[in-house]
């Protein structure tokens, strides 16, 4: 088997469309992990207008539970420019 490639995913806006996208992302993530060579999609950011969850160490967020985690989060959103700066330092490609 070849080395796993990683793509980091950042989702801004998890309303109606964003929630559906996260469900599709989980299904796609599972499928791509099984191919040869495997492709790992890592959700590293979920952001709403007033809160966010960001994995600063680039580990994957748990997609099935991320919305509940976001709802219970008390961390304020940093300026979006700071988030973009962090994403540009990813150890691989990022899809925003």
C-alpha positions, 0 to 999 in steps of 0.5 A: 500500500502507498503512503496516505495523503492528507487533505485538511478541510475547513468549513465556515458556515454550518447552517443548513447547507453546511450540516448537509456538507458535513454528512457528505464529508464523513461518507466521502472520508470513509470511502477515500480512506479505503482506496489505494493509495488512501486519501485522508480527509481531516476536518480541522476547522468548523466555524460559525459567526460567533464560535469555532473549533480549530484543531491547531495540531492538525488532528482530525475533528470527529465529524459525527459529533462536531456540531454538538461540540460547537454548540457547547463551545464557549471559545470566542472566534478569533479574527478570521485573518488569524484563522487564515494565517494558521491554515496557510501553515498546514502540513498539506493542502487545505480546502476551505 
